[in-house]
């Protein structure tokens, strides 16, 4: 297991074993999910910043 210790521990709790490092060419990132993550991040920032 070469992923982050905490992440690997959580995944193992659900029976998921990961043997692909995120910097490994075998790791595939679906680019279609990036706008979703950016939107969620933007909403978090907007709610935590003080109103101007």
Secondary structure in CASP SS format (residue, H / E / C, confidence):
PFRMAT SS
TARGET T0000
AUTHOR 0000-0000-0000
METHOD secondary structure of the structure
MODEL  1
X C 1.00
X C 1.00
X C 1.00
X C 1.00
X H 1.00
X H 1.00
X H 1.00
X H 1.00
X H 1.00
X H 1.00
X H 1.00
X H 1.00
X H 1.00
X C 1.00
X C 1.00
X C 1.00
X C 1.00
X C 1.00
X C 1.00
X C 1.00
X C 1.00
X C 1.00
X C 1.00
X C 1.00
X C 1.00
X C 1.00
X C 1.00
X C 1.00
X C 1.00
X C 1.00
X H 1.00
X H 1.00
X H 1.00
X H 1.00
X H 1.00
X H 1.00
X H 1.00
X H 1.00
X H 1.00
X H 1.00
X H 1.00
X H 1.00
X H 1.00
X H 1.00
X H 1.00
X H 1.00
X H 1.00
X H 1.00
X C 1.00
X C 1.00
X C 1.00
X C 1.00
END
